[in-house]
Amino acid sequence: MKEGKHMLRRFMVYYSPHRRLFAIDFGCAVVVGILELGFPLAVQWFIDDLLPRGDWQTVTWVSIGLLALYMLSTSLQYVVNYWGHKLGINIETDMRQQLFQHVQKQSFRFFDNTKTGHVMSRITNDLFDIGEFAHHGPEDIFIAIMTFVGAFWIMLTINVKLALVAIFVVPFLIWLITYCNIKMNKAWKEMYGNIAEVNARVEDSVSGVRVVQSFTNENYEIERFTRDNKLFRRSKIRAYKVMSFSSSGIYMMTRLIVLAVLVYGAWLSFSGELTYGELVGFVLYINVLFKPIDKISALLEMYPKGMAGFKRFTDLLDQHPDIHDREGAVAVTSLKGDIRFDHVTFGYDEYKNVLQNVSLSIRPGETVAFVGPSGAGKTTICSLIPRFYDVSEGAISIDGIDIRDMTKESLRQQIGIVQQDVFLFTGTLRENIAYGKLGATEEEIVEAARRANLESLIESLPFGYETQIGERGLKLSGGQKQRIALARMFLKNPPILILDEATSALDTETESIIQAAIAELSKGRTTLVIAHRLATIRKADRIVVVTEDGIAEDGTHEELLQRNGIFANLHRVQYEQS
């Protein structure tokens, strides 16, 4: 109960930016509700007073007046329907925008532990029903109470006995609606969880379709999707079963009471206690009385769906990024690249440390290569520098400033990263190069492409810079993607450069082209290179050998060969293989 109130309070905050639109919608809805209460009285007066008098002129003028009121009511209902839905859509859009911005600020640890499909589901599907609930929620509750109380009060003034007969079924209706609401809340929550699984399955299968087809595992993926899809179907059918039971029960109860009022009202008319006009007005008021109950019933069908989606929305919103700016963090404008690791310990979870008490110094403008077995922590060292993760113990400083005392944005603006698996966005070649510096001029883009050795590729493409590269750059080779990534770095022009196995998956000819571009890019920058192929790091100023026990060796290429240690052994093995 407390959680429900808390959720509603959080939900109501989203009306604040749209107060004016809400006031117009709500005001029009109130007027429509008042007019709804007045129409049966007009009909009763029409039958009991105007018809017996036989004054056709008065009847005509009253009819014209009623027509004018109907037209006014119709206009107001248009405003309520259109502007009310606009209000709901605005709130839904605000929530979706807020959630996307929140996800963009999350750290790598969040994405390590969260399925992409689940995030997509929270941003899209979970908010579909929020707009409807935002429109109908406060408005329908107020109008329903106002209409119900007003209709019952007028019915009491017409005939107390008949009013008590009409109200008899209301407690049973309230019980039915409450019972079904609890059941539906559970069902919709389950449904949203299942659709998130379906989305995650689709995301995995479509993104990895080349792997799926290369292993001929299409049927396996179809079976897994079918299983998740059936779970979603079952939970949705269960929700609609409860909903159907609720609406059928309400329909039956309301129709029984209309029948009872007709029969008892007819008896009262025969007895002279009720005029025909009052009986007709009373029957019309029965519909007015139960219309709020229908509205509340519809609202309670909407409420579990809306709140289930809103709960999942707030759950994600409440996951605060574990990487954030310290109070008083400074925005650095330029760094030389003097990097120091001071007794750094780090683990991706609390059970095992990847790095243990690591100390390391890298001088400004120096090129340092990291080699060693997979899983030893080479990529981890380079991921800690831009604060994709925060150290568990110790500290990392650049130019004597702890990186946690710098703002995340300014720190990452000073660092460029080129990975083995380059991610390109759907769009043109120009847009992907310009991602390194949004708003780059034509001259800057062309110069960056030239320095990354992209000229021959661009000349060979049918539309040059305007060529669509396909989703994630699927129309390009690995070497072409790497050159685009390097062109981005030339545009960004950071003082610190991290190359994470940037040439390990390329053929020898392409690798030599990329190496030439990297050599050009590395000039005057502090460069960290993660490499498996030792031939690519011969010209590095220093080579650091990383093992599971930490930094095992540190020196130049020649020094490490002369030591005849781990690096010399790795070099010998690779040389023999080649």
N, C-alpha and C positions, 0 to 999 in steps of 0.2 A: 504493500500500500504506500509506504513511504517512498519507495523507489519510483512508483508511478507518479506521485505528486512532484518528485524531484525532476523526472523526465519532462513533465508538462511545463514546469517552470522554465526549464532550459529551452523547451520548444517555443514558448511564448516570446522569448527574447528576439526571435527572428522576425517578429512583426514590426519591431521598432523602426527600421529604416523605411517602412511602407505605411506609416501611420495614416497619411492622408488618403491613400487608396483604401485602406481598411475602414476608415471613417465613412467614406462615400458608400462603399459596399454595405456596411453594417446599417447605416442610416436608411438606405433604400430598402433593405430587407425588413427593417422594423415597420416602415410605412406599408409595405406589401402585407405584412402580418396583420396590421390594424385593419386594412381594407378587407382582408379575408374574414375578419370577425364581423365586419359591418354588413356584408352581402346577405347572409341569412336573415338579419333583421329587416333589411329592405324587402326581401321576398315575403316575409311574414306580414309586413305592413301593406304590401302590394295586394296580397290575397284577402286579408281581413278588413282593410279599410277602403282601398281604392276600388276594387272590383264590385263590392256591394253598392257603392255610390253610383256607379255607372258613368262617371265623369271621364269621358274618353280624352279630353284635352289634357287633364291632369295626368292621366296614365301615360300619354304621349311624352309630356315634358319630363316626367319621372324616368321613363325609359331612356330618353336622351341623356339624362343625368347619369343613369347607371352605365350607359355605353361609354360616356366620358370617363367615368371612374374605372371601367374595365380597361380602356385604352391607357389611362395613367398607370394602372397596375401592370399592364403588359410592358410598358416602357421601363418601369422600375425593375421588373423581373429580368428584362434584357440586361440592364446595368448590373444587377446582382449576379447574373449568370456569367456575363463576359468579363466584367471587371473583377468579380470574385475569383474566377479562374486565373485571371491575369495576376492577381495577388498571390495565389497559390504557386503559379509558375515562377514568379519573382523569388519567392522564398526558397523553392526547390533549387533554382539557379544559384542563389547565394550560398546555399549549403554545399552544392556540388563544387562551386568555386573555392569555398573555404577548405573543403576536404582535399581537393587537388593541391592547393598551396601547402597544406599541412604535410601531405605525402612527399612533396618536392623537398621539404626541409628535413626529412627523416635521414638517419645515418645509414651506413652500409649494413650495420648489424640488423636493422629492421628488415631490410630486403633479403638478408641472409636467411631470415626465419619466417618470411611471409610469402605465400604464393602470389604470383602476379595476377592470376585469375581472380583471387579473393579481393585484391585491391580494386580491380576493375569492377567487380560486382558491387562493392561498397559505393563506388563513385557513380555507378549507373543504376542497376536494377533496384538496389535498396532504397533509392530515393524516388522511384516512380510514383508510389502511392502517397508520398509526403505532400505533394502539391494539392491533391484532392482533399486530404485531411486538413491542410492549412486553410483552404477556402471554406470548407463546410463546418469545421470544428467549432470555434467560438460562436460564429453566426447562427448555426443551426440549433445549438444548445439554448442560446438566449431566446431565439424566436419560438422554439418548441415550448419552452417553459411559459413564455408570455402568451402564446396562443392557447395552450392547454388551460392555464389558469383563467384566461379571459373567456374562453368557450364554456368552461364549467360554471363560472360565475353567472354568465348570461342564461345558461340552461337552468340553474337554480332559480333565477328570477322568473322563468317561464313556468316550470313545474318541478317542485322539489322531489316528488316521488320518482318521476321519470329520470331526473338527473342522477339519483342514487342508484337506479337500475343500470344506467349507462356507465357509472364509475366502478361498478362491482368487479369488473373483469381486470381493471388496471393493475392491482397487486400481482395477479397471476402473470400478466404480461411482463412486469418488471422482473419477476423471478426468472421467467423464460429467457429474457434478453441477457440478464446477468450471467446465468448458467452457460449460455451459448457463447458469450463474450470470453469467458475464461477458457473454454475449449478452443475457440478460434485463435486466441492469443498464442497458445501453445503450438497450434497447427501452422500458423503463419511464420512463427519463429523457426520452426523446423524447415519450412519451405525455403526461407531465405538462405539457410545454411546449405541446403541441397543445391540451390541454383548457383551458389558460389563454387561448389565442387564441380558442377557442370562447366562453368566458365573456366575454372582452372584446368580442367581436362582438355577443353577446346584449345586454350592458350598453349598448353604443352604440345599437343598433337599437331597443331598448325605450324607452330614455330619450329618443331623438330620433324616436319614431314619428310625431309630428305633422309634423315636417319631412319625413320619408320619404314620408308619404301626401300631403302638400301638393305634392310634386314628382312624385308617382306613381312613385316609385322602389322599390316593394315587390319587384319581380322582381329588380332589381339587388342589393338587400340579401339576398334569398333565395339568389341565385347565390353571393354572397360567403360567406354562412353555410354553404352546401352544400360549397364548396371547403374551408373550415376543418374542417367536420364529417367530410369524407371523409379528410382528413389524420389526424385523430384516430382514425377507424375503422381506417385502414391501420396506424398505429403500434401500436394495441391488438391487432389481429389478429396482427401480427408477434410481439408479446410472447407471446401465447398459443400461437403456433405453436412457438416455442422451448420453452415450458413443456410442451406436449404431447409434443414429441420427448423431453424429459428424463424425464417420468413414464412414457412407453411403454417407453423403454430400461431404466429401473429395474425396471419390472414384468417385462419379459422376462428380465432377468438373474436376478432373485430367484426366478422360477418355474423357471428352468433348474437353479438350484442345489438347489432343493427336490427336483426330479426326480432329480438326481444323488445326493443324500443318500438318497433312498428306495431307489434301485436298489442303490447300494453298501452301504447299511445292511442291506438284505435279504440281500445276499451274505454280509455279516459274521454275520448271524443264522444263516444256513444253516451257516456254518463254525463256529458255536459261540462266536464272539468277542463277541457282543452279545445280550443278552436282548431279549425282545419289549417289555418295559417300558422298557428303555433306548432302544430304537428309537423307540417312541412319544414318550418324553420328548425325544429328540434332535430329532425332527421338530417338536415344539412349540417347542423352543429355537431352531430355524431361524427360526420366525416372530418369536420374541422378539429374535433377533439382528438381523433385518432391519427390525424395527419402528423402531429408532432411525434406520436409514438413511432410511426413509420420512419420519420426523419431520424429519431434517436436510434432506432433499430439499424437504419442504413449507416448512421454514424458509428455505431458500435461494431458494424462489420468492417468499416473503414479503419477504425481506431487500432485494432490489433495489427493490421497490415502496416499502417503508417508508423505506429510505435515500434513494431518489430524492426522495420527498416531504420527508424530513427535511433533505436538502441544500438544497432550495429554501426551506424554512423558515428554516434558519440563514443563507442568503444574504441574505434580507430582514432578519433579526434583526441581521446584522452591518453593515447600513447605518445608521450612527449619525446622528442629527439634526445638521445643520450649524449649527442655532441652539440653543445651550445656555447654561445659567447659568454665569457666571464664578465662580471660587472667591472666596468672600467677598461675593457679590452680595447686596444688601440688599432686603428686602421693603418696598416703599413702601406706606404706608397712605392717603395723600391727596396729590394733586398740584394745584398751582394752574393749570398749563398754560402755563408760560413755555417755549416750544419754540425751540430754536436748531439750525440746520444749520451746521456749521463745515467748509467746504471738502469737501463730501461728493461722492464719486465712487462710482458703482455700475453694474454690468452684470449681466444675467441669465446671461450666459456670458462666457468669457474673451476672446471675439473682438470684442465691441462694448460700449461703455459707453452706458447710457441717460442717466445724469446725469454731468456732468463738472465737478468743482470748484464745487459749488453751495453758496452761503452764504445763510442766510435766518433772520430772527427773527420770532417771533409772540408777542405779548404775552398775558398771562393774560386770559381773558374776551373776547378779540378774535375777530371773525368774518372769516376770510380766505377769499376765493374764488380758485380756480385755473382759469384758462382757457387755451386754446391748441389747436393742432391735435392730432389723434389720434396717439399714439405719441411725444409730446414728453416724457412722463415725469410727468404730473400724478398718475396713480394710483400710480406708482412712489414718488413723494415720500410719499404718504399710507400706502403699504404698509411703508415703512421705519420709520415712527414706532412702530408696535406690534411691530416686529422680526419681521415675517413673513419678511423677508430682512435680512441684515446688510450694512452698507456695506462697500465694497471699500477705500475710503480716507476719511479725515476722521472726523467724529464727529457724533452727534445727541445733544443733552442736553435734559432737561426739568427745570425748576427748578434748573438748574446741575448736575444729576447725569447723567453719561453713561448712556444707556438700557441699555448693555451691563453696567453695574454694578448694575442692578436685576434682580430675578428676573423671568423671563418672565411668570409667572402674575400677580404683583402689578402689573406694568406694564400688561398687557392688561386687568386689572380696572378700570383707570383710564381706559380708552379705549372708546368706543362707535362702532360702524361700521354705517352703513346704506347698502347698495349698491342699484344699479338693479335687478339680478336678485336678488330676495329669495329665500332658501332657507327653505322651511317643511318641517317634519317631518310624516310621516304621523301623524295623531292628531286630537285635538280642538282647537278654537280656544283653549280655556283653556290647554291644555298648551303651545301655541306661544307664547302671550303670556308665560306663566310661565317660559319658557326664559330670559328676561332676568334672572330672579332665582329660582333653584330654591328652592322652599319658601315662595314669596310667599303672603301671606294673601289671602283672598277680597276684602277691602276694597282691598288694594293692586292686585290685578288689575283690579278694577272701575274704580278711580281712573285707572290707566294707560290703560285702554281709553277712558275719558271724555276724557282729555287728548289722546289720539291721534285723536279724532273717530270712534270706532268704534261709538258707541252706536246709531246708526241701522241699521248693518249687523247688529249683534247682535240688535236687536229684530225684524229682518226674517227672521232664520234660524229654522227650525222648532224647533231644540233649543237655541237661544241659544249660551251658552259651550260646551255639550257637543256641538256640531255637528262631525261629522267633515269635515275640509277636503280629503280626498283626498291622493294621493301628491304631495308637493312643493307642495301647495296648489293643485292643478289646477282645483278647483271655484271658485276665487276670481279676481277681476279683478286687474290690475296695481296699481290704486289701493288695493284692499282689502289686498293683500299688503304694500304699503308702510306702510299704517296699522298693521298688526300688527307690522311691524319697528320702527316708531316707539314703539308701546306697550311692546315689549321694552326699548327704550332708556330710557323713562320709569321702568321698573322697575329697570333697572341703575343709572341715575342717575350716569353717569361725568362727571368734570370736563372731559374732552376728547372732542369729538365729530367724527367724520369722515363726511361725506355724499358718497358717490361717485355723482354723476349720479342722485340719488334721485328726481327728478321728470321726467327727460328723455323717458320713454316714455308720459306720461300726457296725457289730454285737458285742456283749459283749466279746466273746472269742477272736475275731480278734483284738478288741480294746485293750485288755489287752496285747497282743503281741506287738502291735504298741506302746503302752504306755511305755512298758519296753525298746523298742528301742529308744524312744524319751528321756526317762530318761537318758539313756546312752549317747545319742547325746548331751544333754543339759549340761552335766558336764563341768564346767569351762567356760561356754559361757554366754553372755548376751542373754536371751531368752525372746521373746515376743510371747504370746500365745493368739489367738483369739478363744473363745470357747462359745458354746451355752449350752453344757452339763456341768453343774457346778461340777459334780462328778469328772470330769477329771482334775480339777485344784486345788484340795484340797492341794496339796503339793507346790503350787506356793508361792514364797516369798511375793508377793503382788498381790492384785486384784484391778483393776481400773474399775469402773462402768462408762460407757459412755452413755449419753443420748443426745437427740437433743439439749439440752442446754449446753452441754460440759461435763466435768468430774464432776460427781455428788458425787462419793465416792471413797476412796482410802485407802486400809489397808490390813491386813492379813485376811485369811478366818475366823478365830475366831473373830477378831475385828469387821468385817462387820456383822457377825451374831449377835453379842452383840448389835450393834447399832440399829438393828431392822428397817433398812431402805429399800432401793430399792433392794439391794443384798439379804437381809434376806427374803424379799417377793418372789423374784425369786426362791430362794433356797427352800422355803416352797412349792411353786406351783409345782416345778419339783419333790420334794420328795413325795408329795401327788399323783402326776401322776404315779410315779414309783411304 
